[in-house]
């Protein structure tokens, strides 16, 4: 088993997992932050309150960094399809190629066309024109999400295609795009991105409240983020539940692996809260079970039946030890997110939201939770699809390029070094900006919170 990890196939999988894990972080930040910026600018135009513009100018810098790193990391992944996964490109490229092309033509061009106006158009275009540019960038990120999720969802629940001479060809593009899992994945990912941005903004606000700042941009950022989380977290939990029901119908082996369920239990399925799934022994060791809870959650009935992993051939089973825990990390963080939002509502009603330091520390610790839950969710989704690239149609082992383990290993090492250097610097600078926080300015344009900082990099975005 140890030697298998270092063959070309597994190294290619590790490399793609590494690069896509880096990549997904930045589009999630961009998607959530773009819509947040649109709300801020709308509020500024509606009320004339300068604090909204101060918040916009600050968070647009975070957005710009995330957007840039997302573009760069996404281009790398496109090359990987040709270098490491030529089998997938050859067999499924008639479907995935056009979908990704639509993403570039409809979303990336829209974002790129208006991004310059959004970031550098202050005092160069009218306020309404600038707001339109911000809206177009926000819409572009959502359209991009649409096409990327359509492509990924086709790989999860394929339909609307035929196989001719071993090649997947399109038959019905509406069925391809609007495949059975697409609506759930699109909603789940979009709201996840908003939650990622919400926790970033809330954590930044919590940090500055703990440092003693009480100016309007800080307090309003903290407050708005908590309202967003209070609204979206319960919705996300409901969508996740619907997504689970859909997965049980179309990918039952994935559900069995997520639950560490080996036997099909008649008369009601227990839920394994914790345990150690063992693929060789075909059992979940040290399982802590709650009778019937699995049926209640996954079938919404007391005696609902869930197929166990033993009903599927061993070669078709996802690797349960990974997704059993990544799913629980995602679900557990989801519950903590809901708790965070509800505690914020309680403190707000009592008038103690900005003065309760233990809660602000808690929010600060929860800052990365959106990204961690996002990564755990994607690992659950992608590892749970294995051993298929296109579920039930194309196996992952048939998708890899004819490369040597040495080639895969060297490129993997280069990626690790370069990514940590390049994106590490980007993340460090993003964190440094968040540590500074939004400026609070008077009518003259002078910063009240951070005097003397206007010559720093990216301050050109302020338009002052």
N, C-alpha and C positions, 0 to 999 in steps of 0.2 A: 504493500500500500504506500509506503514511504517513497519508493522509487516512482510510482505512478504519478505522484504529485509533480514530479520534475520532468515528465514527458512533454512533448510539444503541445499536445491537446490541453492538458491542465494548465500549463504556463500561459497559453493563449487565453484561456478562461480567466485566470488570475489577472492578467494584464487588462483585459476588458473590464473586469469587475473593479479594478483599481481606478482606471480612467473614468468609468461612468460614475463611480461614487464621488470622485472629485467634481465631475461635471454637473451632476444633478443639484448640488448645493447652490451653485451660482444662478442657474435659471430660476430656481425656487425663490431666491432672494429678489431677483429682478421682477418676476411675475407679481409677487406680493407687494413689493415696494413701488412698482409703477402705478398700481391702482391706488395705493395709499397717497402717492404724490398727486394723483388726479383729484382725490377727495380734498387734500389740503389746498390745492390751488382753487378749486371750486368754492371752498369756504372763504378763502381770501377775497375772491372776486365778489362773493355774495355779501360779505360783512365789512370788508375793508380793514379787518383786524390784522395788523402788521405781524402778529405772532404766527399766524398761519404761513405767511411768506417766509419768515425766519425758519420755521420748521421745514418748509419745502426746500429752501436753499441748502439746509444741512443734509437732509435725507437724500437729496438728489446726488450728492457726492457719493454716498454709500451705494446708491443705485448704479451710478456710473462705473464704479469699481467692479461691482458684481456683474454688470452687463458685459463689460470688457472681458473679464475672466471666463464668463460663460461662453462667449463667442469663441475664444481661443481654444478652450477645452473641448468644445463641440466640433471644431474643425479636425482636431486630432482623432476623434472617434470616427469621423467619416473616412479617414484614411485607413483606420484599422479594419473596416469592412473589406477593403481590398487586400490588405497585407496578411491579415490573420484569419479572415472569414470569407475567403473567396467562394467557398462552396455555398454558403448562405447567399451571397450576392448573386451567384450564378442561378441558383434554384428559385430563390424568392425575390430576386431583384425586380421582376416585373410588377410586383405589388409594392414593396417597400421603396423602390426608387422613385416612382411617381408621387407617392405620399410625401416623401421628404422633399421632393422638388416643389410640390404645392406649398410646403411650409416655407421654403426659401422665397418663392414668388409672391406669396400673399402676406407673410408675416415679417420675414427678415427685411425685405425691401421697405415695408411700411415703417418698421422700427428704425432702420438706418436712415430713411429719408427725413424723418422728423426728429431724430435724436439730437442732431446739432442745434436745431431751433430750440428744443426743450432745454438743453444744457447751457447754450451760449446766446440764446435769443433775447434775453432780458435787455430792454432799452433799444432793441433793434427791430422788434415787431410789436404790434399792439398787444394789449393784455389778452384780448379774446383770441388772437392768432396764436399766442403762446399757449393758452389753455387748450386750444385745438390740437397743437403739437403734442402736448402732454397726453391728451386723450388718445391720440393716434398711436403713441408709443405703448400706452397701457393696453389698447385694443390689440396691437400687434403681438404683445406677449401672450395674450389669451388665444389669439389665432394660432400662434406657434404651439401652444399647449394642445390645442385641438388636433393638429396634424400629427404631432409626435405621439400623442396618446392613441390616435387612430391606428398608427403603424404598430405600436406596441400591443395594442389590444387585439389587432388581427393576429399577431403571433401567439396570443393567449387563447383566443376563441375564434379561429379562422372560419370564414364562410364567404360565399360569393366567388369562389374560385374553382378551377379545374386543374388537374395534373396531366400534362401532355408531354410525353417523352421524358418523364422525370423532372419536368419544369413546372412550377406553379404559375398559372396564367390567370388573369382577371376575367371574370364572367359578368359580375354585377357589382359595379363600384359602390352603389348605395349600400349593399349588403356588406361589402368589404369594410367601408368606413364605419357604418353603424352596426358593427358586429355586436353580439350579445353582451359583452362585458364593457363595451366602450362608454356608455353613459355613466356607469358607476365609476370607472377609472378616471374619466375626465373630471367629474364632480369631486372625487376624492383627492385627486392631485391638485386641482385648482384651489380648493379650500385649504389643503395642506400648505400650499405656498403662501396663502394669506395668513395662516397661523404662524408660519415661520417668520414672516415680516412682523406680525403682531408681537411675538415674543422678543424679537430683536429690539423693537421700539420700546416695549415695556421694560426690558432689562436695562437699556440705556437710560431711560427715565429713572428707574430705581437706583442706578449707580449715582446719578447726579443728586437725587434726593438724599441719598445717604451721605453725600459730600456736603450737604447743607444748602444746595441751591433750591430756591423756591420761586424762580422767575416763571413767567407764563409759558414759554415754549417747553420747558422741562415738565411742568405739571400737566400741561395739555397733552403732550406726547404720551405721558404715562396714562392719563385718563382715557384718551382715545384708543390706545392699544388695548386696554382692559375691556372697554366696551366692545371692540372688535372680537376679542377672545370670548367674551360672554355670549355674543351672538353666534359665532361660528363653531365653537367647540361642541355644543350639543348637536348641531346640524351634522358635523363631521362624524360623530358617533353613530347617528342614525344612518348616514350614507355608508359607513363602514359595515353596519349590520346588513343593509341591503346588498352590499358588495359580497359579503360572506355567503348569503343565500344564493347569489348568482354563481359564485365560485363552486359551491357545493353541487350545483346542477351541471356545470360545464367542465369543472376540473376536480372531480371527487377525490382523486389521489392526492392532490395538493392539500385539501381540507384534512384528509386522514393524517398526512404527514405533519401538518400544523398542530393537530391535536394529539399527536403521538398515539394514535388509535390503530391498533393492529387487528383486533377482532371486531366483526360486525355484531353489535349487541342488540339482541331482541328485547322489545318492551321498554326501550329507553336507554340512551347513551350517557354515560358519566362524562364529566369534564375533568381532564387532567390539569389541575392548576399548576403543578410543578412535576418534574420528573426528568429522567435521562433516557431518551430514546436510544435503543441499541439496534442498529440495522442488521447485524449478524445474528443476534439472538432473537430478533423479531419480537421485541417487547420493550416497554417503557419501564425502566427500573426506578424504584423509590417513588412511584407515582402517588401524588396526593390528589384524591379524586372527590368530586361532588356528584352524587348520583343524580341522573336525569338532567343535569344542568347543560350538558352538551346538546341534548335534544332540544331543550328550551331555547338555547341561543341559536342553534344552526337550523332548526326546523320550525321553531315557534310552536312546538307541541310537546307534551309531556313524554310521549312514547315514540317520538320520531326516530327513524333509523338512519344511521350514518355508516357508510361502507368503511370497513377497516382496510388497512394496507395489504393484508394477506389476500384480499380479493384481486389484487393487481399483480401481474408478473414482476418478479424482483427487478428485472431490467427496466421496468417502467415506473419505479417508485422514486419520488423526490427524496433528497437527503434530509430526513426528519430532524436529526440532532441540531442542524443549523436553524431551520425555519420554526421549529418548536419554540426556540428562545427569542429569535428576532421578532416573531409575532407578539410574544408576551412583553417584550420591551416596548414595542409600539403601543400595544393596548394599555399597558401600565402607565406609560407617559401620558396617554390620552386621558386617563382618569385623573392624573395629577394636574393636567391642564384645566380640566373642568373644575377641580378643586380650587385652583388658582383664580379662575374667573369668578367663582361663587364667593370666595373669601373677599375678593376685591369689591364685589357688590355689597357685601355685608359691611365692610369698613367704610364704603362710600356713604351708605345710609346713616352710619353713625358719625359721619364727619371726620373720620380718622385716617382717610386714605393716604394723605401726604405726610402723616406724622408717625405712622406705625412702622418702626424700623425692622422688626422681625419679619413683617410681611414684605418689605422692600428687599430684604436679604433673600427671602424665598423666591421672589420674582427674579432677582438677579441670578440665582442658581438655576432657575428654570429657563433662562435666556436661550441656551443651546438646545432645549428640549424639542423644539420644532424640527430642527435639522436632524437630531438623533432619531426621532420618530420617523422622519421622512426616509432616512437611510435604512432603518430597520424594516420599514414597509416595503421599500424597493427590493431589499435582499429577500424578504419573504416572497414577493411576487416573482422575482426572476429565478431564484433557486427552486422555488416551488414548481416552476414550469418544467424543470429538468426531468428527464433527459432529452427534452424536446427544445428545438429552437422555434419551430412553428408547431404548436401543440397537436400531437397526434398525426402530424404530416411529415415533418423534417426533423431528424434527430440531430442533436448538437455535434455528435462525433462525425456526422456526415457534412457538417457546415464548415469545419476548420480547413485552413489552407495547407497545402503540402509543404510545411516548413519543418526545420529541424529544431530540436530542443535547445540547441545552442543559440540559434537565431532568436527564438522566442525568449530565452533567458536573458540575452544581452539587451534586447529591446526593452524587456521588462525592467531591467536594472536602470537603463537610461531614463525611462519614464519616471521611475520612482525618484531618482535624483533631481531631474529637471522639474518635476511637478512640485516637490517639496520646496525647491528653491524659488521658483517663479510664483506659484500660488501661495506659498508660505509668506512671501514678502507682501503680496496683495492682501492677504487676510490680516497680516500684522498692521498694515497701514489702515485698513478698514477699522480695526479695533482701536487704533490710535485716534482716528477721527471720532469714533464713538465716545472715547474717553474725554475728548474735548467737549463734545455735546453741542447742541444748537446754540447759536448766539442770540442774545436778547438785545435788540437795538432800539434806540430812541428815534425820534422823527428825523434827526440829522444824519442817521445812518451809522453812528458810532456804536461799536459793540460795548454793551454794558457788562457782559459776562466774561468776555475774553479780549480785552484791549491789546492791540499790537500784534494781532495774528493774521492780518489781512495779506501778508506777503507769502504765506505758505502755499505749497502746491495744492491745486484744485480749488483755491479760493477764487480763482477766476470765474468759477461757476456761480458765484454769488451775484454777479451782475451789479455790484455796487460801484 
